[in-house]
Structures are given as C-alpha cells and as structure tokens.
C-alpha cells in the first residue's frame, strides 16, 4: 500500500490553512502570551503570591512572639521596668548605666 504523500499533505493543508482554524490559533497565541491575563503574567503572579505567603508566615511568627511579650509584660509590674531597662537602656535617677560592647 503506497501512500501518496503529496495528496495527504494537500488534504491536511486544506484543514490547517482554513481561516477558522488560523483564527483560533492566532486567538490562542494572543491569549497565551499577550495581555494582562497571559500565561507569563499568571506565572509571575503565582511566584509573587508564594513570596507574599512566605512573608505572611514570617510576620505571623513575629506577631506571636510580640503577643507573648505583651502577655509577659502584663503579668507583673516589675516586668515593664525590666523590659525598659533591657531594651531601651533606661535607668532610675540614682543609677549609672554602663554599656559594654564586646569585640569580635
């Protein structure tokens, strides 16, 4: 059974070069690569969403730590004074504060 490749190509070309098929192909290319909702833009936005979700996880951890510090400070009156001394280097009027920096 010998296939005539030229006749086969002419039949395939008749369907491929149809104006409706070409219009659909051009439309698919435009949708895939051009515009605000293209596949390229979707990939960029997906990557950006992943980065923002990671940032949310980081800030949720920081928020949890801050809330635990607030609860610790609310637990006693001496805690606020200790926190102010440690974090902001505050001192009473009759005290001297010396800051020692360690060299590496």
Order of alpha helices (4+ residues) and beta strands (2+ residues): alpha-alpha-alpha-alpha
